[in-house]
């Protein structure tokens, strides 16, 4: 069976995925930056450094997001950056 999902509905689903992803992770938010990480897997998913406005996204997390939603690398970067800026009220200038 095939389903057609509108772009706005897909955006809502991707946002909910990112929101729910945070629930099982540790989030450190202080003056030194923001980090989303998992102590159990010893993995950093997202790291934000406010001085330069840099956001680092782990390759494994990015690849999972791309594969799950059928996006290109550029589309995934853009969506995650927009979500991150809205979620943490910061401005991202550079993405690694």
N, CA, C and O atoms as a Tinker XYZ file with bonds, in Angstrom:
   384  protein
     1  N      0.839000   -1.164000    0.000000    73     2
     2  CA     0.000000    0.000000    0.000000    64     1     3
     3  C      0.890000    1.235000    0.000000    63     2     4     5
     4  O      1.875000    1.295000    0.736000    81     3
     5  N      0.549000    2.211000   -0.818000    73     3     6
     6  CA     1.325000    3.441000   -0.903000    64     5     7
     7  C      0.578000    4.577000   -0.217000    63     6     8     9
     8  O     -0.650000    4.654000   -0.252000    81     7
     9  N      1.349000    5.444000    0.400000    73     7    10
    10  CA     0.791000    6.622000    1.048000    64     9    11
    11  C      1.445000    7.862000    0.463000    63    10    12    13
    12  O      2.640000    7.865000    0.168000    81    11
    13  N      0.677000    8.885000    0.303000    73    11    14
    14  CA     1.209000   10.169000   -0.124000    64    13    15
    15  C      1.167000   11.098000    1.083000    63    14    16    17
    16  O      0.118000   11.317000    1.689000    81    15
    17  N      2.335000   11.636000    1.413000    73    15    18
    18  CA     2.453000   12.523000    2.573000    64    17    19
    19  C      2.847000   13.901000    2.068000    63    18    20    21
    20  O      3.801000   14.044000    1.304000    81    19
    21  N      2.118000   14.899000    2.493000    73    19    22
    22  CA     2.438000   16.264000    2.075000    64    21    23
    23  C      3.763000   16.696000    2.722000    63    22    24    25
    24  O      4.188000   16.136000    3.732000    81    23
    25  N      4.392000   17.691000    2.124000    73    23    26
    26  CA     5.667000   18.190000    2.646000    64    25    27
    27  C      5.502000   18.738000    4.058000    63    26    28    29
    28  O      6.363000   18.525000    4.911000    81    27
    29  N      4.408000   19.439000    4.307000    73    27    30
    30  CA     4.205000   20.000000    5.650000    64    29    31
    31  C      4.013000   18.881000    6.679000    63    30    32    33
    32  O      4.475000   18.998000    7.814000    81    31
    33  N      3.335000   17.805000    6.288000    73    31    34
    34  CA     3.144000   16.674000    7.214000    64    33    35
    35  C      4.473000   15.962000    7.462000    63    34    36    37
    36  O      4.758000   15.550000    8.587000    81    35
    37  N      5.289000   15.818000    6.409000    73    35    38
    38  CA     6.601000   15.200000    6.573000    64    37    39
    39  C      7.470000   16.046000    7.501000    63    38    40    41
    40  O      8.193000   15.501000    8.335000    81    39
    41  N      7.409000   17.360000    7.367000    73    39    42
    42  CA     8.163000   18.246000    8.260000    64    41    43
    43  C      7.734000   18.060000    9.707000    63    42    44    45
    44  O      8.571000   18.071000   10.610000    81    43
    45  N      6.436000   17.891000    9.936000    73    43    46
    46  CA     5.936000   17.660000   11.298000    64    45    47
    47  C      6.475000   16.339000   11.849000    63    46    48    49
    48  O      6.856000   16.254000   13.017000    81    47
    49  N      6.505000   15.314000   11.001000    73    47    50
    50  CA     6.996000   14.003000   11.422000    64    49    51
    51  C      8.489000   14.083000   11.749000    63    50    52    53
    52  O      8.933000   13.523000   12.751000    81    51
    53  N      9.263000   14.776000   10.910000    73    51    54
    54  CA    10.700000   14.908000   11.162000    64    53    55
    55  C     10.953000   15.688000   12.444000    63    54    56    57
    56  O     11.852000   15.345000   13.212000    81    55
    57  N     10.163000   16.738000   12.682000    73    55    58
    58  CA    10.312000   17.523000   13.912000    64    57    59
    59  C      9.995000   16.658000   15.134000    63    58    60    61
    60  O     10.715000   16.704000   16.132000    81    59
    61  N      8.922000   15.873000   15.055000    73    59    62
    62  CA     8.568000   14.994000   16.174000    64    61    63
    63  C      9.661000   13.959000   16.422000    63    62    64    65
    64  O      9.952000   13.617000   17.568000    81    63
    65  N     10.264000   13.463000   15.341000    73    63    66
    66  CA    11.361000   12.515000   15.495000    64    65    67
    67  C     12.514000   13.164000   16.269000    63    66    68    69
    68  O     13.031000   12.579000   17.221000    81    67
    69  N     12.911000   14.364000   15.862000    73    67    70
    70  CA    14.012000   15.044000   16.547000    64    69    71
    71  C     13.649000   15.368000   17.992000    63    70    72    73
    72  O     14.479000   15.210000   18.887000    81    71
    73  N     12.419000   15.819000   18.230000    73    71    74
    74  CA    11.976000   16.106000   19.598000    64    73    75
    75  C     12.038000   14.844000   20.465000    63    74    76    77
    76  O     12.536000   14.886000   21.590000    81    75
    77  N     11.538000   13.737000   19.947000    73    75    78
    78  CA    11.512000   12.502000   20.720000    64    77    79
    79  C     12.914000   11.928000   20.897000    63    78    80    81
    80  O     13.195000   11.251000   21.886000    81    79
    81  N     13.784000   12.200000   19.943000    73    79    82
    82  CA    15.159000   11.717000   20.026000    64    81    83
    83  C     15.855000   12.301000   21.250000    63    82    84    85
    84  O     16.677000   11.634000   21.879000    81    83
    85  N     15.530000   13.530000   21.583000    73    83    86
    86  CA    16.132000   14.183000   22.744000    64    85    87
    87  C     15.705000   13.551000   24.063000    63    86    88    89
    88  O     16.446000   13.604000   25.045000    81    87
    89  N     14.520000   12.954000   24.093000    73    87    90
    90  CA    13.998000   12.416000   25.347000    64    89    91
    91  C     14.912000   11.353000   25.957000    63    90    92    93
    92  O     15.041000   11.270000   27.179000    81    91
    93  N     15.541000   10.547000   25.115000    73    91    94
    94  CA    16.393000    9.492000   25.634000    64    93    95
    95  C     17.859000    9.865000   25.719000    63    94    96    97
    96  O     18.697000    9.009000   26.003000    81    95
    97  N     18.185000   11.124000   25.480000    73    95    98
    98  CA    19.582000   11.563000   25.458000    64    97    99
    99  C     19.842000   12.577000   26.568000    63    98   100   101
   100  O     18.917000   13.157000   27.137000    81    99
   101  N     21.098000   12.769000   26.851000    73    99   102
   102  CA    21.506000   13.789000   27.812000    64   101   103
   103  C     21.714000   15.101000   27.064000    63   102   104   105
   104  O     22.302000   15.122000   25.983000    81   103
   105  N     21.234000   16.179000   27.640000    73   103   106
   106  CA    21.410000   17.498000   27.037000    64   105   107
   107  C     22.121000   18.392000   28.043000    63   106   108   109
   108  O     21.638000   18.614000   29.153000    81   107
   109  N     23.275000   18.898000   27.631000    73   107   110
   110  CA    24.013000   19.846000   28.450000    64   109   111
   111  C     23.872000   21.209000   27.778000    63   110   112   113
   112  O     24.233000   21.377000   26.613000    81   111
   113  N     23.352000   22.166000   28.511000    73   111   114
   114  CA    23.142000   23.511000   27.968000    64   113   115
   115  C     23.679000   24.507000   28.993000    63   114   116   117
   116  O     23.040000   24.780000   30.009000    81   115
   117  N     24.873000   25.047000   28.703000    73   115   118
   118  CA    25.459000   26.034000   29.605000    64   117   119
   119  C     26.191000   27.086000   28.779000    63   118   120   121
   120  O     26.082000   27.098000   27.553000    81   119
   121  N     26.932000   27.963000   29.437000    73   119   122
   122  CA    27.616000   29.047000   28.726000    64   121   123
   123  C     28.680000   28.542000   27.758000    63   122   124   125
   124  O     29.015000   29.223000   26.789000    81   123
   125  N     29.211000   27.353000   28.018000    73   123   126
   126  CA    30.242000   26.786000   27.154000    64   125   127
   127  C     29.686000   26.185000   25.875000    63   126   128   129
   128  O     30.437000   25.922000   24.937000    81   127
   129  N     28.388000   25.967000   25.827000    73   127   130
   130  CA    27.778000   25.409000   24.633000    64   129   131
   131  C     26.640000   24.467000   24.956000    63   130   132   133
   132  O     26.180000   24.370000   26.094000    81   131
   133  N     26.204000   23.784000   23.927000    73   131   134
   134  CA    25.099000   22.836000   24.040000    64   133   135
   135  C     25.582000   21.522000   23.455000    63   134   136   137
   136  O     26.196000   21.496000   22.388000    81   135
   137  N     25.304000   20.433000   24.154000    73   135   138
   138  CA    25.667000   19.115000   23.653000    64   137   139
   139  C     24.507000   18.153000   23.874000    63   138   140   141
   140  O     23.882000   18.149000   24.935000    81   139
   141  N     24.233000   17.354000   22.877000    73   139   142
   142  CA    23.263000   16.268000   22.986000    64   141   143
   143  C     24.077000   14.992000   22.845000    63   142   144   145
   144  O     24.695000   14.757000   21.806000    81   143
   145  N     24.079000   14.171000   23.881000    73   143   146
   146  CA    24.948000   12.999000   23.898000    64   145   147
   147  C     24.289000   11.845000   24.629000    63   146   148   149
   148  O     23.274000   12.011000   25.304000    81   147
   149  N     24.888000   10.675000   24.479000    73   147   150
   150  CA    24.384000    9.459000   25.104000    64   149   151
   151  C     25.534000    8.808000   25.861000    63   150   152   153
   152  O     26.492000    8.336000   25.250000    81   151
   153  N     25.444000    8.783000   27.173000    73   151   154
   154  CA    26.500000    8.171000   27.982000    64   153   155
   155  C     26.589000    6.670000   27.752000    63   154   156   157
   156  O     27.681000    6.102000   27.783000    81   155
   157  N     25.454000    6.024000   27.522000    73   155   158
   158  CA    25.447000    4.573000   27.345000    64   157   159
   159  C     26.241000    4.147000   26.118000    63   158   160   161
   160  O     26.969000    3.155000   26.163000    81   159
   161  N     26.106000    4.888000   25.028000    73   159   162
   162  CA    26.820000    4.565000   23.787000    64   161   163
   163  C     28.103000    5.370000   23.643000    63   162   164   165
   164  O     28.847000    5.187000   22.679000    81   163
   165  N     28.365000    6.255000   24.590000    73   163   166
   166  CA    29.530000    7.139000   24.540000    64   165   167
   167  C     29.610000    7.860000   23.196000    63   166   168   169
   168  O     30.639000    7.848000   22.520000    81   167
   169  N     28.476000    8.497000   22.825000    73   167   170
   170  CA    28.407000    9.160000   21.525000    64   169   171
   171  C     27.826000   10.560000   21.669000    63   170   172   173
   172  O     26.848000   10.768000   22.386000    81   171
   173  N     28.441000   11.515000   20.978000    73   171   174
   174  CA    27.924000   12.883000   20.888000    64   173   175
   175  C     27.154000   13.000000   19.580000    63   174   176   177
   176  O     27.695000   12.699000   18.515000    81   175
   177  N     25.912000   13.428000   19.646000    73   175   178
   178  CA    25.092000   13.571000   18.446000    64   177   179
   179  C     25.160000   14.988000   17.887000    63   178   180   181
   180  O     25.320000   15.189000   16.683000    81   179
   181  N     25.037000   15.962000   18.778000    73   179   182
   182  CA    25.061000   17.364000   18.380000    64   181   183
   183  C     25.901000   18.143000   19.383000    63   182   184   185
   184  O     25.806000   17.917000   20.589000    81   183
   185  N     26.724000   19.059000   18.880000    73   183   186
   186  CA    27.481000   19.954000   19.745000    64   185   187
   187  C     27.431000   21.349000   19.143000    63   186   188   189
   188  O     27.682000   21.537000   17.953000    81   187
   189  N     27.102000   22.326000   19.986000    73   187   190
   190  CA    27.011000   23.712000   19.544000    64   189   191
   191  C     27.964000   24.557000   20.377000    63   190   192   193
   192  O     27.982000   24.490000   21.606000    81   191
   193  N     28.765000   25.366000   19.658000    73   191   194
   194  CA    29.709000   26.265000   20.309000    64   193   195
   195  C     29.283000   27.699000   20.014000    63   194   196   197
   196  O     29.384000   28.152000   18.874000    81   195
   197  N     28.804000   28.423000   21.040000    73   195   198
   198  CA    28.198000   29.740000   20.818000    64   197   199
   199  C     29.150000   30.825000   20.321000    63   198   200   201
   200  O     28.716000   31.732000   19.610000    81   199
   201  N     30.423000   30.759000   20.671000    73   199   202
   202  CA    31.345000   31.817000   20.236000    64   201   203
   203  C     31.373000   31.983000   18.731000    63   202   204   205
   204  O     31.286000   33.098000   18.217000    81   203
   205  N     31.494000   30.880000   18.033000    73   203   206
   206  CA    31.545000   30.920000   16.571000    64   205   207
   207  C     30.210000   30.567000   15.930000    63   206   208   209
   208  O     30.053000   30.690000   14.715000    81   207
   209  N     29.256000   30.133000   16.732000    73   207   210
   210  CA    27.969000   29.716000   16.187000    64   209   211
   211  C     28.076000   28.421000   15.403000    63   210   212   213
   212  O     27.342000   28.204000   14.439000    81   211
   213  N     29.002000   27.556000   15.824000    73   211   214
   214  CA    29.236000   26.296000   15.120000    64   213   215
   215  C     28.377000   25.173000   15.678000    63   214   216   217
   216  O     28.223000   25.030000   16.891000    81   215
   217  N     27.823000   24.381000   14.772000    73   215   218
   218  CA    27.069000   23.189000   15.152000    64   217   219
   219  C     27.725000   21.989000   14.493000    63   218   220   221
   220  O     27.870000   21.940000   13.272000    81   219
   221  N     28.119000   21.025000   15.310000    73   219   222
   222  CA    28.669000   19.773000   14.812000    64   221   223
   223  C     27.590000   18.703000   14.921000    63   222   224   225
   224  O     26.986000   18.526000   15.979000    81   223
   225  N     27.352000   17.994000   13.828000    73   223   226
   226  CA    26.362000   16.917000   13.782000    64   225   227
   227  C     27.125000   15.631000   13.492000    63   226   228   229
   228  O     27.889000   15.570000   12.529000    81   227
   229  N     26.928000   14.609000   14.309000    73   227   230
   230  CA    27.671000   13.364000   14.092000    64   229   231
   231  C     27.233000   12.723000   12.783000    63   230   232   233
   232  O     26.069000   12.797000   12.390000    81   231
   233  N     28.193000   12.096000   12.123000    73   231   234
   234  CA    27.913000   11.446000   10.842000    64   233   235
   235  C     26.866000   10.348000   10.980000    63   234   236   237
   236  O     25.988000   10.215000   10.127000    81   235
   237  N     26.955000    9.565000   12.048000    73   235   238
   238  CA    26.006000    8.458000   12.212000    64   237   239
   239  C     24.575000    8.974000   12.390000    63   238   240   241
   240  O     23.632000    8.416000   11.829000    81   239
   241  N     24.426000   10.034000   13.167000    73   239   242
   242  CA    23.097000   10.625000   13.365000    64   241   243
   243  C     22.570000   11.210000   12.055000    63   242   244   245
   244  O     21.403000   11.020000   11.713000    81   243
   245  N     23.423000   11.914000   11.331000    73   243   246
   246  CA    23.035000   12.529000   10.076000    64   245   247
   247  C     22.646000   11.474000    9.042000    63   246   248   249
   248  O     21.641000   11.628000    8.348000    81   247
   249  N     23.428000   10.415000    8.937000    73   247   250
   250  CA    23.122000    9.343000    7.995000    64   249   251
   251  C     21.802000    8.661000    8.335000    63   250   252   253
   252  O     21.018000    8.343000    7.441000    81   251
   253  N     21.555000    8.435000    9.622000    73   251   254
   254  CA    20.290000    7.825000   10.047000    64   253   255
   255  C     19.106000    8.707000    9.658000    63   254   256   257
   256  O     18.089000    8.215000    9.168000    81   255
   257  N     19.247000   10.008000    9.879000    73   255   258
   258  CA    18.183000   10.956000    9.548000    64   257   259
   259  C     17.940000   10.979000    8.039000    63   258   260   261
   260  O     16.793000   10.957000    7.593000    81   259
   261  N     19.018000   11.024000    7.257000    73   259   262
   262  CA    18.900000   11.020000    5.798000    64   261   263
   263  C     18.179000    9.772000    5.311000    63   262   264   265
   264  O     17.243000    9.854000    4.515000    81   263
   265  N     18.618000    8.623000    5.791000    73   263   266
   266  CA    18.058000    7.349000    5.352000    64   265   267
   267  C     16.588000    7.222000    5.748000    63   266   268   269
   268  O     15.760000    6.776000    4.954000    81   267
   269  N     16.274000    7.614000    6.975000    73   267   270
   270  CA    14.918000    7.464000    7.481000    64   269   271
   271  C     13.907000    8.297000    6.688000    63   270   272   273
   272  O     12.777000    7.863000    6.462000    81   271
   273  N     14.323000    9.496000    6.268000    73   271   274
   274  CA    13.383000   10.398000    5.611000    64   273   275
   275  C     13.670000   10.603000    4.124000    63   274   276   277
   276  O     12.996000   11.411000    3.485000    81   275
   277  N     14.637000    9.909000    3.561000    73   275   278
   278  CA    14.921000    9.998000    2.135000    64   277   279
   279  C     15.394000   11.369000    1.694000    63   278   280   281
   280  O     15.018000   11.847000    0.624000    81   279
   281  N     16.222000   12.006000    2.522000    73   279   282
   282  CA    16.707000   13.352000    2.234000    64   281   283
   283  C     18.154000   13.324000    1.752000    63   282   284   285
   284  O     18.878000   12.355000    1.979000    81   283
   285  N     18.556000   14.386000    1.093000    73   283   286
   286  CA    19.963000   14.562000    0.744000    64   285   287
   287  C     20.698000   15.083000    1.965000    63   286   288   289
   288  O     20.080000   15.462000    2.960000    81   287
   289  N     22.007000   15.100000    1.885000    73   287   290
   290  CA    22.816000   15.611000    2.993000    64   289   291
   291  C     22.487000   17.079000    3.260000    63   290   292   293
   292  O     22.338000   17.491000    4.410000    81   291
   293  N     22.375000   17.860000    2.188000    73   291   294
   294  CA    22.083000   19.294000    2.320000    64   293   295
   295  C     20.711000   19.523000    2.957000    63   294   296   297
   296  O     20.570000   20.382000    3.827000    81   295
   297  N     19.707000   18.767000    2.533000    73   295   298
   298  CA    18.356000   18.902000    3.094000    64   297   299
   299  C     18.354000   18.527000    4.579000    63   298   300   301
   300  O     17.709000   19.186000    5.395000    81   299
   301  N     19.080000   17.467000    4.913000    73   299   302
   302  CA    19.149000   17.035000    6.315000    64   301   303
   303  C     19.823000   18.084000    7.182000    63   302   304   305
   304  O     19.329000   18.421000    8.257000    81   303
   305  N     20.969000   18.606000    6.705000    73   303   306
   306  CA    21.655000   19.676000    7.433000    64   305   307
   307  C     20.705000   20.835000    7.693000    63   306   308   309
   308  O     20.570000   21.296000    8.827000    81   307
   309  N     20.053000   21.299000    6.646000    73   307   310
   310  CA    19.179000   22.471000    6.761000    64   309   311
   311  C     18.059000   22.234000    7.762000    63   310   312   313
   312  O     17.773000   23.095000    8.593000    81   311
   313  N     17.424000   21.071000    7.685000    73   311   314
   314  CA    16.304000   20.796000    8.577000    64   313   315
   315  C     16.779000   20.710000   10.030000    63   314   316   317
   316  O     16.160000   21.291000   10.922000    81   315
   317  N     17.872000   19.987000   10.266000    73   315   318
   318  CA    18.373000   19.833000   11.632000    64   317   319
   319  C     18.827000   21.174000   12.193000    63   318   320   321
   320  O     18.576000   21.467000   13.362000    81   319
   321  N     19.486000   21.988000   11.385000    73   319   322
   322  CA    19.917000   23.319000   11.838000    64   321   323
   323  C     18.708000   24.173000   12.201000    63   322   324   325
   324  O     18.697000   24.802000   13.258000    81   323
   325  N     17.692000   24.206000   11.346000    73   323   326
   326  CA    16.481000   24.986000   11.646000    64   325   327
   327  C     15.832000   24.502000   12.934000    63   326   328   329
   328  O     15.437000   25.307000   13.777000    81   327
   329  N     15.723000   23.190000   13.083000    73   327   330
   330  CA    15.127000   22.621000   14.289000    64   329   331
   331  C     15.958000   22.999000   15.520000    63   330   332   333
   332  O     15.406000   23.402000   16.545000    81   331
   333  N     17.280000   22.869000   15.415000    73   331   334
   334  CA    18.171000   23.168000   16.541000    64   333   335
   335  C     18.051000   24.626000   16.953000    63   334   336   337
   336  O     17.967000   24.931000   18.142000    81   335
   337  N     18.041000   25.528000   15.977000    73   335   338
   338  CA    17.920000   26.957000   16.279000    64   337   339
   339  C     16.612000   27.253000   17.006000    63   338   340   341
   340  O     16.596000   28.035000   17.956000    81   339
   341  N     15.527000   26.644000   16.574000    73   339   342
   342  CA    14.224000   26.866000   17.221000    64   341   343
   343  C     14.153000   26.215000   18.591000    63   342   344   345
   344  O     13.585000   26.786000   19.522000    81   343
   345  N     14.717000   25.042000   18.723000    73   343   346
   346  CA    14.652000   24.300000   19.980000    64   345   347
   347  C     15.468000   24.968000   21.088000    63   346   348   349
   348  O     15.031000   25.030000   22.237000    81   347
   349  N     16.660000   25.468000   20.733000    73   347   350
   350  CA    17.571000   26.001000   21.743000    64   349   351
   351  C     17.727000   27.525000   21.687000    63   350   352   353
   352  O     18.502000   28.097000   22.453000    81   351
   353  N     16.998000   28.180000   20.787000    73   351   354
   354  CA    16.999000   29.642000   20.664000    64   353   355
   355  C     18.408000   30.201000   20.463000    63   354   356   357
   356  O     18.850000   31.101000   21.178000    81   355
   357  N     19.093000   29.644000   19.475000    73   355   358
   358  CA    20.441000   30.082000   19.118000    64   357   359
   359  C     20.493000   30.341000   17.613000    63   358   360   361
   360  O     19.560000   30.006000   16.884000    81   359
   361  N     21.589000   30.938000   17.162000    73   359   362
   362  CA    21.811000   31.170000   15.731000    64   361   363
   363  C     23.031000   30.360000   15.310000    63   362   364   365
   364  O     24.127000   30.546000   15.839000    81   363
   365  N     22.827000   29.458000   14.351000    73   363   366
   366  CA    23.919000   28.639000   13.835000    64   365   367
   367  C     24.484000   29.325000   12.596000    63   366   368   369
   368  O     23.749000   29.632000   11.658000    81   367
   369  N     25.806000   29.563000   12.599000    73   367   370
   370  CA    26.470000   30.207000   11.457000    64   369   371
   371  C     27.226000   29.208000   10.614000    63   370   372   373
   372  O     27.340000   29.374000    9.399000    81   371
   373  N     27.749000   28.158000   11.256000    73   371   374
   374  CA    28.541000   27.161000   10.536000    64   373   375
   375  C     28.126000   25.759000   10.998000    63   374   376   377
   376  O     27.791000   25.545000   12.163000    81   375
   377  N     28.157000   24.815000   10.054000    73   375   378
   378  CA    27.816000   23.433000   10.365000    64   377   379
   379  C     28.968000   22.547000    9.936000    63   378   380   381
   380  O     29.514000   22.702000    8.843000    81   379
   381  N     29.329000   21.631000   10.792000    73   379   382
   382  CA    30.380000   20.662000   10.474000    64   381   383
   383  C     29.809000   19.277000   10.511000    63   382   384
   384  O     30.527000   18.306000   10.272000    81   383
